Amino acid sequence: MPLYEHVFIARQDLSNAQAEGLIEHFGTVLKDNGGDVVMSEYWGVKTMAYKINKNRKGHYAYMRTDAPATAVQEMERLMRLHDDVMRVMTIKVDAHPEGPSVQMQKRDEREQRRERR
């Protein structure tokens, strides 16, 4: 099956638990349609470069999936219809990299720099 990476931004007024619940919800949509979530990460609330729907910040989430195209299309359709999701981006990749995403690696490096002081 094809490999995909998904990033979506949810509204800033959601709680962290609700934002993580969205990841689980869309993961079950993929599983119900024959796909599989390889890995998912919650990146937290981040400031955006420009306002989207009058929001300056948003909850960022990342998923690596192994799913047929029909399952991905259904998940994207439901994401676009969901009121809490502001933006969605899906990319088809040849292989999933090992380890955490670049966003999570940066956070780990920052923690190591603080420990050195």
Disulfide bonds with the S-S distance in Angstrom:
none
